[in-house]
Amino acid sequence: EKPLGNQDGVVITGGSQGAASKNTVRFNIIAGNRNAGVIIQAGAFDNVVDDNFIGVNAASEPIGNGGDGVFIHNASNNTIGGLDEGSDNLIANNTKSGVRIEGNQSIGNKIIGNGISENTLAGVFTVESSQTLIDHNRIEGNGESGIFLGGSTGTIVTSNLIGTDIDGLEARPNKQAGILVVSSPGTIIGGDSFEEGGNLISGNTLMGIL
């Protein structure tokens, strides 16, 4: 049964009372909302969003949000996911991007260890952000590129599966590029070796990296 939904699922915001920090959003089903699943904005910092179903129910059945799964706007040092067991989010079937990071005050955000799939637009979409870390995610089956970097500075993309299943054996194409980089200086894609930071970028409909 489809939930009734809210305008937005979770909103963490700064504002006149000061920035919101050190909040944790964990163990939730955030689905069927009319706009975004999670919004972190207006100077909010050091917040953690982990172990949630965003755009799906607990059985991983699609109940997408009407906007982005997670939208970070002018907010810094927030972490979406994690590497500890059970800290990953499943972010899927959202009407816009899985994760969108936007604004020149969006600095040092981390997207780590998530499953990001079947979103209508990009898996991860950044605009005018800086020092974003995109690490150890599975980014597959999204309607545009797996990762889009536009006007963003110093983004690091490491240890991701982009366009494949969890074993890296079957194609799960993102419908455009695996990674699309536009006017984004200082981007680092990969590491010292495949075992130390290398991404598996395969099976995408267009190019792997552009």
N, C-alpha and C positions, 0 to 999 in steps of 0.2 A: 504494500500500500504506500502510495506517494505521500510524503509529509506535506503539511500545509505550507511550511516555509516562512521565513522572515524577509524583510527587505535585504539585510545582510546577515550572515550567520554570526560572526564575531567581529567586533570593531575595537581596536586598541588605538587610542588617539591621545595626542598631547592637547594643546590649547591653552586657554587662559589660566587653568589651574596648574600648569606645568606639565612636562613630558611624562608619559607613562613608561615605566621601566620595570624589568625583572618580573614580568608576568609569564605564566606558563599556560598554554592551551594544550590539553592532553586527554586522550581516551574519549574522543567525541566523534559522533557522526554529524558532519556539517554538510548538509545536502538539501537540494530542492529550494534553496533561497532564490529570491527574485533577482538579486544582484550578486555580489561576490560572496564566496564562502568565508574568507578571513581578510580583513583589512587592517594593516598596521600603518599609521600615518602621523603627520604633523609633529615630527620630532620624537616619536616614541622610540625607545632604544633598549637593547639587551633583553628582548623578549624571545621566548622559545615556543615554537609550535611543533609538537611531535606526537607520533602515535595516534593520528587521527585518520578517519575516512572522510575525504573531502570530494564530494561529487558522486559518492557511492554509498551504499549501505554496508552493514557489517558482513554481508555475503558477497560483497564486491559487485552488486548489481547496480547499474547506472541510475543515478538520481541527480543529474547535474545541477550545478548552480547556474544562474542566469548571466553571471559575469565571469571574472577570473576565479580560479580556485583560491589563490592567495594573491593579494595585491598589496605591495609595499610602496608607499608614496612618501618621499622625503622623510625617511626614518632609517636609522643606522644601527648596525651591529646586532641585527636580529637573526635568529637561526631557525630555519625551516627544516626539520628532520634531525638526524644525528647518526652516528656510527654505532652506538650501543644497541644491543639486541632489543627490538621492539620500539625503537625510537623513530623509525621511518614513518612517513605519511604515504597513504595512497591518494594521489591527486589525479582524478580522472573524470572525463565526460562533462567538463565544464564548457559553457557556451563561448567563452573567450579563451585566454591562455591558462595553462596550468598554474604557473607562477609568473607574475609581472612585477618588475621592479622599475620604478620611474622616479626621476627627479634628482637634481644635483646635490641634494642633501641626503640621498640614499647612498650611504658609504659603509663598506665593510659588512654587508649582509652575506649570509651563508645559506646555501641550499645543498643539503647533504643527505645522501642515503635514501632518497625517496623514489617511489614508483610514480612516474608522471606520464600518463598515457591517455590517448583517445580524447584529448581536448580539441575543441574546434579550431583554435588558432595554434600558436606555438606552444611547445612544452614549457620552455622558459623564455621570457621576453624581457629584455632590459633596454631602457632608454635613458640616456644622460645620467646613469649611475656610475659609481666608481668602486673599485676594489671588491667586487663581488666574487665569492668563491662558489663554484658549481662542481661538486665533488661526489663521487660514488652514487650517482643516481642512475636509474634505468629510465630512459626517455624514449618512448616508442609510440608509434601509431597516431601521432598528432596531425592535425589537419594542415598545418603549415610546417615551418622548420622545427627541428627538435629544439635548438637553441638559436635565438635571434639576439644579436648584440648591436644596438644602434646608438651611436654617439656616446658610448660608455667607455670608461678608462680603466685600465689595469685589471680587467676580469681574468680570473684563473679558472680554467676548465680542465679537471683532472679525474681520471679513474671512473669515467662514465661509460655505460652501455647506451649507445645512441643508434636506434634503428634495429635492435635485435631483442630476442627474448632474454630471460634472466641467465641462461646458459651460454649466450652468445652464439648459438647454433642455428637459430631460425630467424629469418627476416621479419621484422615488425616495422615496416617503413614509416618514417615521418614523410608527409606528402610533398615537402619541398626539400631543402638541404638538411643534412645532419646538423651542421652549424653554419649560420650565415652571419658574417661580420661586416658591418657597415660603419665606416668612420669611427672606429673604436681602437685608439692607440694603446699600446702596452698590453694587448691581450696575450695571454699564454695558454696554449692548448697542448696538453700533454706534460710529460715530466722527463726525468733523466733516462727512463727506460719504460717499456710497456708495464713491467712489474711495479715501477715506482712512478705512478702518475699518468701512464698512458691510457688513452681512451680507446674503446672499440667502437668505431664509427662505420657501420655497414648496413646495407639493405635499404637505404633511403631512396626515395623515388628519384630525386635529382642528384646533385653532387654531395660528396661527403662533407667537405669544407669549402666555403666560398668567401 
